[in-house]
């Protein structure tokens, strides 16, 4: 089980067969994951986004975030936080997309 919750701000563009709407050329994604370090958190986010067919343009920032702040920002329940912590998965928050 990982100790700290991280917020990772990532710029992506659509890869082949990704779920991003066809009219979007790119997006900033708010990602969250539990990890033992910022480098491990970034690695987990890269792997998750790549597996979901997104092309990573840049990781703009990574920092530790309090669970309460995450819950407020993303309207996430305490149960979901526990599941996220135990599974080690990456949570995608809002995609802030733009058109060409």
Secondary structure by P-SEA (a helix, b strand, c coil): cccbbbbbbbbbcccccccccccccccccbbbbbcccaaaaaaaaaaaaaaaccccccccbbbbbbaaaaaaaccccaaaaaaaaaacbbbbcccccccc
